[in-house]
Amino acid sequence: MTVLTGHVRTITQQQAAAPAAGAVEEQLAAGLARVLAEHGDRYPQATAALTGAAPAERNQAWTFGLRRILGGPAELIAARQ
């Protein structure tokens, strides 16, 4: 419940602070890309999950995050193999 509440709060705060729809998600995606480029080999599961996301999923943090919280990362990895 704490993780779910945190996700809702974070997305709500990001949307309130973002001047344009999708701006925060684009900034987050760019930041994650930089981190994965530098450290992706240390986190292969995270890299596989994040780089395999379809562009539509990347721009829908609310839905994507909610599905991961409720369905678990294992479901995502299994679906992409």
Backbone atoms as SQL, in Angstrom:
CREATE TABLE atoms (id INTEGER PRIMARY KEY, chain TEXT, resi INTEGER, resn TEXT, atom TEXT, x REAL, y REAL, z REAL);
INSERT INTO atoms VALUES
  (1, 'A', 1, 'MET', 'N', 0.821, -1.179, 0.000),
  (2, 'A', 1, 'MET', 'CA', 0.000, 0.000, 0.000),
  (3, 'A', 1, 'MET', 'C', 0.877, 1.260, 0.000),
  (4, 'A', 2, 'THR', 'N', 1.993, 1.203, 0.709),
  (5, 'A', 2, 'THR', 'CA', 2.891, 2.356, 0.756),
  (6, 'A', 2, 'THR', 'C', 3.454, 2.663, -0.628),
  (7, 'A', 3, 'VAL', 'N', 3.849, 1.630, -1.359),
  (8, 'A', 3, 'VAL', 'CA', 4.397, 1.827, -2.701),
  (9, 'A', 3, 'VAL', 'C', 3.331, 2.410, -3.625),
  (10, 'A', 4, 'LEU', 'N', 2.125, 1.886, -3.543),
  (11, 'A', 4, 'LEU', 'CA', 1.031, 2.382, -4.381),
  (12, 'A', 4, 'LEU', 'C', 0.719, 3.844, -4.069),
  (13, 'A', 5, 'THR', 'N', 0.628, 4.172, -2.798),
  (14, 'A', 5, 'THR', 'CA', 0.364, 5.551, -2.386),
  (15, 'A', 5, 'THR', 'C', 1.490, 6.477, -2.843),
  (16, 'A', 6, 'GLY', 'N', 2.724, 6.012, -2.711),
  (17, 'A', 6, 'GLY', 'CA', 3.870, 6.805, -3.156),
  (18, 'A', 6, 'GLY', 'C', 3.837, 7.067, -4.652),
  (19, 'A', 7, 'HIS', 'N', 3.447, 6.060, -5.414),
  (20, 'A', 7, 'HIS', 'CA', 3.351, 6.226, -6.871),
  (21, 'A', 7, 'HIS', 'C', 2.304, 7.280, -7.220),
  (22, 'A', 8, 'VAL', 'N', 1.145, 7.176, -6.611),
  (23, 'A', 8, 'VAL', 'CA', 0.069, 8.138, -6.866),
  (24, 'A', 8, 'VAL', 'C', 0.524, 9.549, -6.505),
  (25, 'A', 9, 'ARG', 'N', 1.145, 9.698, -5.344),
  (26, 'A', 9, 'ARG', 'CA', 1.597, 11.016, -4.895),
  (27, 'A', 9, 'ARG', 'C', 2.652, 11.587, -5.844),
  (28, 'A', 10, 'THR', 'N', 3.613, 10.767, -6.226),
  (29, 'A', 10, 'THR', 'CA', 4.689, 11.233, -7.094),
  (30, 'A', 10, 'THR', 'C', 4.170, 11.683, -8.454),
  (31, 'A', 11, 'ILE', 'N', 3.327, 10.873, -9.070),
  (32, 'A', 11, 'ILE', 'CA', 2.791, 11.239, -10.381),
  (33, 'A', 11, 'ILE', 'C', 1.945, 12.508, -10.284),
  (34, 'A', 12, 'THR', 'N', 1.166, 12.614, -9.229),
  (35, 'A', 12, 'THR', 'CA', 0.334, 13.805, -9.033),
  (36, 'A', 12, 'THR', 'C', 1.198, 15.050, -8.880),
  (37, 'A', 13, 'GLN', 'N', 2.260, 14.955, -8.084),
  (38, 'A', 13, 'GLN', 'CA', 3.154, 16.095, -7.890),
  (39, 'A', 13, 'GLN', 'C', 3.863, 16.469, -9.189),
  (40, 'A', 14, 'GLN', 'N', 4.295, 15.466, -9.945),
  (41, 'A', 14, 'GLN', 'CA', 4.966, 15.737, -11.213),
  (42, 'A', 14, 'GLN', 'C', 4.034, 16.434, -12.191),
  (43, 'A', 15, 'GLN', 'N', 2.810, 15.960, -12.270),
  (44, 'A', 15, 'GLN', 'CA', 1.854, 16.563, -13.199),
  (45, 'A', 15, 'GLN', 'C', 1.517, 17.995, -12.798),
  (46, 'A', 16, 'ALA', 'N', 1.434, 18.243, -11.505),
  (47, 'A', 16, 'ALA', 'CA', 1.131, 19.602, -11.036),
  (48, 'A', 16, 'ALA', 'C', 2.280, 20.562, -11.344),
  (49, 'A', 17, 'ALA', 'N', 3.512, 20.054, -11.303),
  (50, 'A', 17, 'ALA', 'CA', 4.681, 20.900, -11.523),
  (51, 'A', 17, 'ALA', 'C', 5.042, 21.046, -12.997),
  (52, 'A', 18, 'ALA', 'N', 4.559, 20.144, -13.837),
  (53, 'A', 18, 'ALA', 'CA', 4.941, 20.147, -15.253),
  (54, 'A', 18, 'ALA', 'C', 4.165, 21.207, -16.021),
  (55, 'A', 19, 'PRO', 'N', 4.859, 22.042, -16.776),
  (56, 'A', 19, 'PRO', 'CA', 4.166, 23.061, -17.559),
  (57, 'A', 19, 'PRO', 'C', 3.398, 22.478, -18.741),
  (58, 'A', 20, 'ALA', 'N', 3.846, 21.362, -19.264),
  (59, 'A', 20, 'ALA', 'CA', 3.175, 20.737, -20.410),
  (60, 'A', 20, 'ALA', 'C', 3.023, 19.245, -20.155),
  (61, 'A', 21, 'ALA', 'N', 1.938, 18.690, -20.626),
  (62, 'A', 21, 'ALA', 'CA', 1.706, 17.259, -20.452),
  (63, 'A', 21, 'ALA', 'C', 2.850, 16.476, -21.084),
  (64, 'A', 22, 'GLY', 'N', 3.381, 15.523, -20.346),
  (65, 'A', 22, 'GLY', 'CA', 4.453, 14.679, -20.852),
  (66, 'A', 22, 'GLY', 'C', 5.843, 15.228, -20.641),
  (67, 'A', 23, 'ALA', 'N', 5.983, 16.484, -20.238),
  (68, 'A', 23, 'ALA', 'CA', 7.308, 17.091, -20.081),
  (69, 'A', 23, 'ALA', 'C', 8.125, 16.365, -19.023),
  (70, 'A', 24, 'VAL', 'N', 7.511, 16.039, -17.908),
  (71, 'A', 24, 'VAL', 'CA', 8.228, 15.360, -16.829),
  (72, 'A', 24, 'VAL', 'C', 8.654, 13.972, -17.274),
  (73, 'A', 25, 'GLU', 'N', 7.771, 13.263, -17.948),
  (74, 'A', 25, 'GLU', 'CA', 8.103, 11.917, -18.404),
  (75, 'A', 25, 'GLU', 'C', 9.254, 11.939, -19.402),
  (76, 'A', 26, 'GLU', 'N', 9.281, 12.939, -20.271),
  (77, 'A', 26, 'GLU', 'CA', 10.379, 13.062, -21.226),
  (78, 'A', 26, 'GLU', 'C', 11.696, 13.337, -20.509),
  (79, 'A', 27, 'GLN', 'N', 11.668, 14.195, -19.494),
  (80, 'A', 27, 'GLN', 'CA', 12.872, 14.484, -18.716),
  (81, 'A', 27, 'GLN', 'C', 13.326, 13.244, -17.959),
  (82, 'A', 28, 'LEU', 'N', 12.384, 12.513, -17.385),
  (83, 'A', 28, 'LEU', 'CA', 12.717, 11.292, -16.658),
  (84, 'A', 28, 'LEU', 'C', 13.323, 10.259, -17.600),
  (85, 'A', 29, 'ALA', 'N', 12.737, 10.082, -18.771),
  (86, 'A', 29, 'ALA', 'CA', 13.257, 9.127, -19.745),
  (87, 'A', 29, 'ALA', 'C', 14.679, 9.491, -20.160),
  (88, 'A', 30, 'ALA', 'N', 14.943, 10.771, -20.369),
  (89, 'A', 30, 'ALA', 'CA', 16.287, 11.213, -20.749),
  (90, 'A', 30, 'ALA', 'C', 17.283, 10.941, -19.625),
  (91, 'A', 31, 'GLY', 'N', 16.873, 11.202, -18.394),
  (92, 'A', 31, 'GLY', 'CA', 17.739, 10.933, -17.246),
  (93, 'A', 31, 'GLY', 'C', 18.026, 9.453, -17.082),
  (94, 'A', 32, 'LEU', 'N', 16.999, 8.632, -17.218),
  (95, 'A', 32, 'LEU', 'CA', 17.189, 7.186, -17.111),
  (96, 'A', 32, 'LEU', 'C', 18.089, 6.668, -18.225),
  (97, 'A', 33, 'ALA', 'N', 17.946, 7.216, -19.413),
  (98, 'A', 33, 'ALA', 'CA', 18.796, 6.796, -20.532),
  (99, 'A', 33, 'ALA', 'C', 20.263, 7.072, -20.227),
  (100, 'A', 34, 'ARG', 'N', 20.541, 8.227, -19.629),
  (101, 'A', 34, 'ARG', 'CA', 21.932, 8.557, -19.263),
  (102, 'A', 34, 'ARG', 'C', 22.465, 7.594, -18.207),
  (103, 'A', 35, 'VAL', 'N', 21.650, 7.293, -17.207),
  (104, 'A', 35, 'VAL', 'CA', 22.076, 6.375, -16.141),
  (105, 'A', 35, 'VAL', 'C', 22.311, 4.981, -16.707),
  (106, 'A', 36, 'LEU', 'N', 21.393, 4.499, -17.544),
  (107, 'A', 36, 'LEU', 'CA', 21.546, 3.166, -18.123),
  (108, 'A', 36, 'LEU', 'C', 22.747, 3.089, -19.053),
  (109, 'A', 37, 'ALA', 'N', 23.029, 4.163, -19.773),
  (110, 'A', 37, 'ALA', 'CA', 24.195, 4.171, -20.655),
  (111, 'A', 37, 'ALA', 'C', 25.480, 4.017, -19.853),
  (112, 'A', 38, 'GLU', 'N', 25.511, 4.604, -18.680),
  (113, 'A', 38, 'GLU', 'CA', 26.717, 4.561, -17.851),
  (114, 'A', 38, 'GLU', 'C', 26.774, 3.344, -16.936),
  (115, 'A', 39, 'HIS', 'N', 25.634, 2.929, -16.391),
  (116, 'A', 39, 'HIS', 'CA', 25.632, 1.884, -15.366),
  (117, 'A', 39, 'HIS', 'C', 24.746, 0.687, -15.692),
  (118, 'A', 40, 'GLY', 'N', 24.236, 0.603, -16.903),
  (119, 'A', 40, 'GLY', 'CA', 23.299, -0.454, -17.264),
  (120, 'A', 40, 'GLY', 'C', 23.826, -1.855, -17.042),
  (121, 'A', 41, 'ASP', 'N', 25.130, -2.048, -17.220),
  (122, 'A', 41, 'ASP', 'CA', 25.704, -3.381, -17.029),
  (123, 'A', 41, 'ASP', 'C', 25.634, -3.842, -15.575),
  (124, 'A', 42, 'ARG', 'N', 25.509, -2.925, -14.640),
  (125, 'A', 42, 'ARG', 'CA', 25.409, -3.276, -13.218),
  (126, 'A', 42, 'ARG', 'C', 23.991, -3.672, -12.829),
  (127, 'A', 43, 'TYR', 'N', 23.019, -3.291, -13.657),
  (128, 'A', 43, 'TYR', 'CA', 21.610, -3.543, -13.353),
  (129, 'A', 43, 'TYR', 'C', 20.916, -4.142, -14.577),
  (130, 'A', 44, 'PRO', 'N', 21.267, -5.371, -14.949),
  (131, 'A', 44, 'PRO', 'CA', 20.736, -5.937, -16.194),
  (132, 'A', 44, 'PRO', 'C', 19.214, -6.106, -16.208),
  (133, 'A', 45, 'GLN', 'N', 18.616, -6.455, -15.072),
  (134, 'A', 45, 'GLN', 'CA', 17.159, -6.622, -15.050),
  (135, 'A', 45, 'GLN', 'C', 16.453, -5.285, -15.254),
  (136, 'A', 46, 'ALA', 'N', 16.927, -4.259, -14.586),
  (137, 'A', 46, 'ALA', 'CA', 16.327, -2.933, -14.750),
  (138, 'A', 46, 'ALA', 'C', 16.522, -2.439, -16.179),
  (139, 'A', 47, 'THR', 'N', 17.699, -2.674, -16.726),
  (140, 'A', 47, 'THR', 'CA', 17.976, -2.260, -18.096),
  (141, 'A', 47, 'THR', 'C', 17.038, -2.961, -19.069),
  (142, 'A', 48, 'ALA', 'N', 16.851, -4.271, -18.890),
  (143, 'A', 48, 'ALA', 'CA', 15.960, -5.028, -19.775),
  (144, 'A', 48, 'ALA', 'C', 14.530, -4.512, -19.689),
  (145, 'A', 49, 'ALA', 'N', 14.068, -4.234, -18.490),
  (146, 'A', 49, 'ALA', 'CA', 12.690, -3.769, -18.310),
  (147, 'A', 49, 'ALA', 'C', 12.492, -2.377, -18.896),
  (148, 'A', 50, 'LEU', 'N', 13.443, -1.493, -18.673),
  (149, 'A', 50, 'LEU', 'CA', 13.276, -0.104, -19.107),
  (150, 'A', 50, 'LEU', 'C', 13.547, 0.105, -20.589),
  (151, 'A', 51, 'THR', 'N', 14.504, -0.615, -21.136),
  (152, 'A', 51, 'THR', 'CA', 14.799, -0.428, -22.553),
  (153, 'A', 51, 'THR', 'C', 13.811, -1.168, -23.434),
  (154, 'A', 52, 'GLY', 'N', 13.106, -2.133, -22.871),
  (155, 'A', 52, 'GLY', 'CA', 12.123, -2.874, -23.654),
  (156, 'A', 52, 'GLY', 'C', 10.774, -2.203, -23.712),
  (157, 'A', 53, 'ALA', 'N', 10.586, -1.135, -22.968),
  (158, 'A', 53, 'ALA', 'CA', 9.284, -0.459, -22.941),
  (159, 'A', 53, 'ALA', 'C', 9.002, 0.192, -24.285),
  (160, 'A', 54, 'ALA', 'N', 7.804, -0.016, -24.761),
  (161, 'A', 54, 'ALA', 'CA', 7.386, 0.618, -26.013),
  (162, 'A', 54, 'ALA', 'C', 7.288, 2.121, -25.794),
  (163, 'A', 55, 'PRO', 'N', 7.487, 2.925, -26.822),
  (164, 'A', 55, 'PRO', 'CA', 7.397, 4.383, -26.655),
  (165, 'A', 55, 'PRO', 'C', 6.097, 4.837, -26.000),
  (166, 'A', 56, 'ALA', 'N', 4.985, 4.206, -26.327),
  (167, 'A', 56, 'ALA', 'CA', 3.711, 4.595, -25.709),
  (168, 'A', 56, 'ALA', 'C', 3.737, 4.342, -24.206),
  (169, 'A', 57, 'GLU', 'N', 4.382, 3.245, -23.792),
  (170, 'A', 57, 'GLU', 'CA', 4.478, 2.951, -22.358),
  (171, 'A', 57, 'GLU', 'C', 5.367, 3.965, -21.653),
  (172, 'A', 58, 'ARG', 'N', 6.450, 4.376, -22.304),
  (173, 'A', 58, 'ARG', 'CA', 7.359, 5.333, -21.690),
  (174, 'A', 58, 'ARG', 'C', 6.662, 6.652, -21.404),
  (175, 'A', 59, 'ASN', 'N', 5.687, 7.004, -22.203),
  (176, 'A', 59, 'ASN', 'CA', 4.990, 8.263, -22.030),
  (177, 'A', 59, 'ASN', 'C', 3.732, 8.137, -21.192),
  (178, 'A', 60, 'GLN', 'N', 3.590, 7.034, -20.509),
  (179, 'A', 60, 'GLN', 'CA', 2.429, 6.820, -19.661),
  (180, 'A', 60, 'GLN', 'C', 2.896, 6.287, -18.310),
  (181, 'A', 61, 'ALA', 'N', 3.612, 7.112, -17.584),
  (182, 'A', 61, 'ALA', 'CA', 4.197, 6.695, -16.310),
  (183, 'A', 61, 'ALA', 'C', 3.147, 6.189, -15.333),
  (184, 'A', 62, 'TRP', 'N', 1.996, 6.826, -15.316),
  (185, 'A', 62, 'TRP', 'CA', 0.933, 6.421, -14.385),
  (186, 'A', 62, 'TRP', 'C', 0.548, 4.968, -14.614),
  (187, 'A', 63, 'THR', 'N', 0.159, 4.637, -15.847),
  (188, 'A', 63, 'THR', 'CA', -0.309, 3.291, -16.168),
  (189, 'A', 63, 'THR', 'C', 0.811, 2.275, -16.043),
  (190, 'A', 64, 'PHE', 'N', 1.972, 2.596, -16.599),
  (191, 'A', 64, 'PHE', 'CA', 3.102, 1.676, -16.547),
  (192, 'A', 64, 'PHE', 'C', 3.486, 1.380, -15.102),
  (193, 'A', 65, 'GLY', 'N', 3.625, 2.418, -14.288),
  (194, 'A', 65, 'GLY', 'CA', 3.998, 2.233, -12.886),
  (195, 'A', 65, 'GLY', 'C', 2.961, 1.454, -12.108),
  (196, 'A', 66, 'LEU', 'N', 1.704, 1.748, -12.338),
  (197, 'A', 66, 'LEU', 'CA', 0.633, 1.043, -11.646),
  (198, 'A', 66, 'LEU', 'C', 0.632, -0.438, -12.007),
  (199, 'A', 67, 'ARG', 'N', 0.842, -0.738, -13.273),
  (200, 'A', 67, 'ARG', 'CA', 0.907, -2.150, -13.694),
  (201, 'A', 67, 'ARG', 'C', 2.089, -2.864, -13.056),
  (202, 'A', 68, 'ARG', 'N', 3.226, -2.187, -12.933),
  (203, 'A', 68, 'ARG', 'CA', 4.393, -2.825, -12.317),
  (204, 'A', 68, 'ARG', 'C', 4.152, -3.062, -10.829),
  (205, 'A', 69, 'ILE', 'N', 3.530, -2.097, -10.173),
  (206, 'A', 69, 'ILE', 'CA', 3.265, -2.237, -8.740),
  (207, 'A', 69, 'ILE', 'C', 2.293, -3.381, -8.495),
  (208, 'A', 70, 'LEU', 'N', 1.213, -3.415, -9.261),
  (209, 'A', 70, 'LEU', 'CA', 0.181, -4.423, -9.031),
  (210, 'A', 70, 'LEU', 'C', 0.525, -5.778, -9.639),
  (211, 'A', 71, 'GLY', 'N', 1.215, -5.790, -10.774),
  (212, 'A', 71, 'GLY', 'CA', 1.537, -7.043, -11.447),
  (213, 'A', 71, 'GLY', 'C', 2.926, -7.561, -11.151),
  (214, 'A', 72, 'GLY', 'N', 3.796, -6.683, -10.735),
  (215, 'A', 72, 'GLY', 'CA', 5.154, -7.080, -10.402),
  (216, 'A', 72, 'GLY', 'C', 6.089, -7.055, -11.596),
  (217, 'A', 73, 'PRO', 'N', 7.352, -6.830, -11.327),
  (218, 'A', 73, 'PRO', 'CA', 8.358, -6.802, -12.391),
  (219, 'A', 73, 'PRO', 'C', 8.490, -8.139, -13.113),
  (220, 'A', 74, 'ALA', 'N', 8.276, -9.248, -12.412),
  (221, 'A', 74, 'ALA', 'CA', 8.415, -10.563, -13.035),
  (222, 'A', 74, 'ALA', 'C', 7.442, -10.721, -14.198),
  (223, 'A', 75, 'GLU', 'N', 6.244, -10.186, -14.053),
  (224, 'A', 75, 'GLU', 'CA', 5.242, -10.248, -15.124),
  (225, 'A', 75, 'GLU', 'C', 5.739, -9.511, -16.364),
  (226, 'A', 76, 'LEU', 'N', 6.334, -8.360, -16.180),
  (227, 'A', 76, 'LEU', 'CA', 6.864, -7.577, -17.294),
  (228, 'A', 76, 'LEU', 'C', 7.990, -8.330, -17.994),
  (229, 'A', 77, 'ILE', 'N', 8.917, -8.856, -17.225),
  (230, 'A', 77, 'ILE', 'CA', 10.054, -9.574, -17.800),
  (231, 'A', 77, 'ILE', 'C', 9.579, -10.806, -18.554),
  (232, 'A', 78, 'ALA', 'N', 8.651, -11.570, -17.968),
  (233, 'A', 78, 'ALA', 'CA', 8.124, -12.770, -18.625),
  (234, 'A', 78, 'ALA', 'C', 7.408, -12.423, -19.926),
  (235, 'A', 79, 'ALA', 'N', 6.684, -11.324, -19.942),
  (236, 'A', 79, 'ALA', 'CA', 5.944, -10.923, -21.138),
  (237, 'A', 79, 'ALA', 'C', 6.875, -10.521, -22.272),
  (238, 'A', 80, 'ARG', 'N', 8.068, -10.079, -21.950),
  (239, 'A', 80, 'ARG', 'CA', 9.001, -9.596, -22.974),
  (240, 'A', 80, 'ARG', 'C', 9.991, -10.655, -23.430),
  (241, 'A', 81, 'GLN', 'N', 9.938, -11.817, -22.842),
  (242, 'A', 81, 'GLN', 'CA', 10.885, -12.874, -23.237),
  (243, 'A', 81, 'GLN', 'C', 10.310, -13.755, -24.305);
